[in-house]
Amino acid sequence: MTVGQQDLPPGAGSARRIAVVGAGIVGVSCAWQLQARGYDVTLIDRQEPGEAASFGNAGVISTSSILPLVGANTWRKVPGWLADPSGPLRIGLRDLPKNLAWFRAAQANATMAKAETVARALNDLHGQAVEDHFNQANEAGCAHLLVRSNYLHVYRTAKGFEADLGDWERRRALGVGFQTLGPSELAQAEPALAPDFARGMLVDGHGTALDPGGLVKALWADFRARQGRVVKVGLRRIVPMEEGVCLVTDADEIRADRVVLAAGAWSAEIAHSLGHRFPLTSERGYHVVFPDPEITLKSPVMLAEEKVAVTSMSMGLRVAGTAEFTAPHRPANPRRWAMLEKLAARSIRGALGPAGSRWHGPRPSLPDTLPVIGPSELHPAVIFAFGHGHTGLTASASTARAIAALIAGEAPPFDLYPFRPGRFPVAPGKRAAS
C-alpha cells in the first residue's frame, strides 16, 4: 500500500508553524527540509545539535543495510555473543525486564516473510539516501563533509562468510550490487587490512560522512543562518489542541500547527503521554578514534563477524560498533572500548598510535527494525520520525524529504505504509482521531 492523498494528515498543506523536537541528524534534516519549503520552523532540544547517536556513528551512508537487525538465525548466535567478553552483544541486567519484552517482540518478527517485508521497505527508504544527502548538503554548503564510497564487508573465516551468503543473495535480489573477494583481491581492495581475512564483499553505491557530528552542526548552522529558530530546552510534554499543538518545555510554552517528534531514544517516552506505546529501546553503541594512524582506508570496512565498522574520517580512524541494550543514562562500560582498540590493532596493518576520543551513545531501535515515520492516528498534528536504529544517518535525509512532503500535503517519495505508527498499539481506551 502506498500513502496517497487520502492518507495524509488532516489539514496537510495548511500548516505554517512547525516545531521539530530533536537535534540529531534526523531532526535537523527535517527542520532544514521544512525550512527550505518556506515553513516557520522551531527546533527544540536540551542538547547541542548532533551530540547523541548522530555524533558517534560509523559515518557510513549504508544503502545496503536493509535486513532486519534480528533475523531467523540470530538466536543461534546470541549465547556465544553473550559468553564472549569481546562479543558484539551486551544486555544490561538492570534493564533486562524491558529488553526481554523487546527481544520477544523481535523474535516474533524473525520470520522469513516478515524479513522480506522489512528488506523491501528499507530498500525503498535507503534507495535514494546518498543522493538525498548530497542534495541537502550541497544546498547547505557542507557537501565537503561527504564522499561517495564503497563499503567493504570482510570475514576472517570461511564459516562466517558462508553463514551470511543467504543474506547477500537477499540483497542482490533487491538490486544491491556487490562483488565477492578472495584473500588476494581483498589485499588489493584494501591494502591496510591485516592478512588474516578469508573473504569479503565489496558493495558499491554508498557514501561516507567524514565528520558525522560536524555534518549535523553544519546543517543546523545553515538552518539558523536562514532565520530558523533554535530553542535549547527540555521538553516536558506535547499537548494536542483543537488546532495544532502546545509544547510545554522547561522554560515556557511553544505553539505550532504541527510538531515532528524526532528525539531518538527519548521519543517513546514523549509519545507515551500522547497515548502511544512504542516498544523503543536504547541500543547503545561505542566508538574509539585513533587520531594519528599510519594508514587511511580506501572505503569503510565492516568486520562482519564482530559487527564493528572501521572508517577513515577527518579526525582520524574511527572504530565503531557493538550493541549494548541498556538505558541511555547508565555509565559506560570501559571493556567495550578496550575491545574495540584490540580489534582495531588486530585488523589493521601499521601503527594506529594511541587512542584519542572514546564515546558511547544510544541508538533508538524498534523490534521490527523499521523506524516510525508518519502522523499519529491519535493526534494527526503530531508527526513521528524516529526509531531508525543503526541507520539513522543513512535514512535521515530521505526521512526528512518524506516528512516535508507529508506536511506540505504531497505524496511522499516512498511508500510509508510499512513505517506507519499504527502498527504498534495505543493505550487502552484510546482511538484514532476522526
HELIX and SHEET records of a PDB file:
HELIX    1   1 GLN A    5  ASP A    7  5                                   3    
HELIX    2   2 ILE A   25  ALA A   36  1                                  12    
HELIX    3   3 ALA A   53  GLY A   56  1                                   4    
HELIX    4   4 THR A   74  ALA A   83  1                                  10    
HELIX    5   5 LEU A   93  ASP A   95  5                                   3    
HELIX    6   6 LEU A   96  ALA A  108  1                                  13    
HELIX    7   7 MET A  112  HIS A  126  1                                  15    
HELIX    8   8 ALA A  129  ALA A  140  1                                  12    
HELIX    9   9 ALA A  143  LEU A  145  5                                   3    
HELIX   10  10 ALA A  158  ALA A  163  1                                   6    
HELIX   11  11 LEU A  165  ALA A  173  1                                   9    
HELIX   12  12 PRO A  183  ALA A  189  1                                   7    
HELIX   13  13 PRO A  212  ALA A  225  1                                  14    
HELIX   14  14 GLY A  264  TRP A  266  5                                   3    
HELIX   15  15 SER A  267  HIS A  272  1                                   6    
HELIX   16  16 PRO A  334  SER A  347  1                                  14    
HELIX   17  17 GLY A  389  THR A  391  5                                   3    
HELIX   18  18 GLY A  392  ALA A  408  1                                  17    
HELIX   19  19 TYR A  417  PHE A  419  5                                   3    
HELIX   20  20 PRO A  421  ARG A  423  5                                   3    
SHEET    1   A 6 ARG A 229  LYS A 232  0                                        
SHEET    2   A 6 ASP A  40  ASP A  45  1                                        
SHEET    3   A 6 ARG A  17  VAL A  21  1                                        
SHEET    4   A 6 ARG A 258  LEU A 261  1                                        
SHEET    5   A 6 VAL A 382  PHE A 386  1                                        
SHEET    6   A 6 VAL A 372  PRO A 375 -1                                        
SHEET    1   B 7 VAL A  60  ILE A  61  0                                        
SHEET    2   B 7 ARG A 199  ALA A 209 -1                                        
SHEET    3   B 7 LEU A 146  TYR A 155 -1                                        
SHEET    4   B 7 VAL A 301  LEU A 303  1                                        
SHEET    5   B 7 VAL A 308  MET A 313 -1                                        
SHEET    6   B 7 GLY A 316  PHE A 325 -1                                        
SHEET    7   B 7 LEU A  89  ILE A  91  1                                        
SHEET    1   C 3 VAL A  60  ILE A  61  0                                        
SHEET    2   C 3 ARG A 199  ALA A 209 -1                                        
SHEET    3   C 3 PHE A 178  LEU A 181 -1                                        
SHEET    1   D 8 VAL A  60  ILE A  61  0                                        
SHEET    2   D 8 ARG A 199  ALA A 209 -1                                        
SHEET    3   D 8 LEU A 146  TYR A 155 -1                                        
SHEET    4   D 8 VAL A 301  LEU A 303  1                                        
SHEET    5   D 8 VAL A 308  MET A 313 -1                                        
SHEET    6   D 8 GLY A 316  PHE A 325 -1                                        
SHEET    7   D 8 THR A 281  PHE A 290 -1                                        
SHEET    8   D 8 ARG A 358  SER A 365 -1                                        
SHEET    1   E 3 LEU A 235  PRO A 240  0                                        
SHEET    2   E 3 VAL A 245  THR A 249 -1                                        
SHEET    3   E 3 GLU A 253  ALA A 256 -1                                        
END                                                                             
